[in-house]
Amino acid sequence: MVESKNVGEFVTPALYDKVHQLALEMISSSETNDLQAMWHAYNSLEQLCKDNEYSSTDHPFQWEVLADFTNDPKTAIQLYHNALKLALKADFREYVASILISLAENYLELGERVLAWKEALAADQVARFTKNLRLRKEVSEFLLRMSASSNN
């Protein structure tokens, strides 16, 4: 990878406020068990992603958040791949590492240990070139948990 445009922090996308608001609505409605409100917010976020796909406002952030709130790991993986494609194209390393570790978690949930390990190693390689210590720690802890569980 070439020198990243955002080595130290995530790039704030134009749609940040709208995506953030929808995420807060999903969290709030899930805490109160208001499934109708939660699904409304989720569907609004999904539509926002589709409306902005291939446009100048398309950004990995919106796809990553949508994937984060997707219950089905297979669907989440598809959404993370959308986000990853955009993050790689823009060379947003923190997004790339974050998305890769999320992919690893979803692959592990599906029992795909080899794919989970592969994505986690890739996340580690990318995260090393960021200043985001929280992200680097998250990736390292995931790798350690996977290593420990494979030794049992």
N, C-alpha and C positions, 0 to 999 in steps of 0.2 A: 504494500500500500504506500501511496505517496503521503507526504505530510498532511495530516488531518486538519480540516478547517476548524475543528472544535475540540482540540485535545483535552481541555480542562472542563468543559461543561456541555450539556445538551443544548442544541440549537432550539430556540423557542419558535415553533411554527406559527403561521398566521392563524390557524384554527385552534390554537391552544386553549383559549378561553372557552370556546364552545365545547370542545372535547372534554376539558376539565370539568365543566358544569355537568355534562351528561354523566361522567364518571361519578361525580359526587351524588347525583340523583340515584344512580344505581346502588351505590353504597348505602345511602340513606334509606332507600326503599327496601333493600334487602334486610337491613337491621330492624325494620318495622314489619317485615314479612308482607309488604305490599307488592305482591308479584305483578300485578297489573302495571303499576308505576315503574317497576324495575324493567319489565319487558318493553314498555313504551320507550324508556330511555335507551335501552339496548338497541331497539329497532331504529330509533332516531340516529344513534351513533353509526349503526350499520349503513343507513341511508346516506348519512353525511360522507362516509368513506366512499361509497359507490358514486355519489354525486361529484366528488373531487378526484376520483381516480383518473389518472392520465392528464390532470390539469396542472397548472402552475402551483396550485395550493396542495397537491398531493404530497403527503409527508409520512415518513415511517411512524411518527408519533400516533397518528389517528388509528393506524392499523394495529400497532402494538397494544394500544389501550383496548381496542375492540377484541383482540385475541385474549388479552388478560381477563376479560369478562365473559369469555366463551367457555361454557361448561364441557363441551365435547372436545377431547384432546385432538382428534383428527381434524376437526374444523378449525380449531385454534392453530394447529400446525400450518394449515393452508394460509391463514391470515398472517401468521408470523413470517411466512415466506414472502408474502406481499410486502410486509414492512422491511424485511431483510434486503430485498431487491432494491428498494428505494434508498435504504441506508448505505448499502455498498456503492450505489451509483453516486451518491453525494459525499461519500467517504466520511460519514458520521460514525466515528469509531465507538463512541459510547453507546449509541443506538445499536450498532452491530453486535457488540459484546452482550448487551442486555437482551437483545432478541435471540442470540445464539443460546444463552443460558436458559431462556424460557423454552426454546425448542428442546433443549436437552431434558428439561423437567417434564415436558409433555411426552417425549419419546420414552422416558423412564416410566411414566404413568401407564403407557401402552405396553410396557414390558420389552421395549426395544432398547436393551442395554447398550448394544454396540453403537447404535445411532446416537443414543444419549451421550455416551462417552466421547464420540467423535465431535459432536456439537459443543460439549463442555470444554474439550481441549482447544477447539477453535476459539471459543469465547475467551479462554485464558490467554491465548496468544494475542488477541486483539486488545483485551483489557490491560495487558502489560504496557501498552502504548498510550494509556489514558492516565489522568491524574485522579480519577474517581476511585478513591480508596474503598468506599462502600461497595461499589460494583466489583472491584477486584477481590474483596473479601468474600462476597457472595459466590463468585465463581470458584474460588479456592475451597470454600466450605463444601460446595456441591461436589467437587472432585474428591475431596477427602471422604465425604459420606459414601460416594460410589466406590472408592477404593476399599473402605472398611467393610462395606456390605459384600464385596466380591471375595473378601478373605474369609467369610463365614461359610 
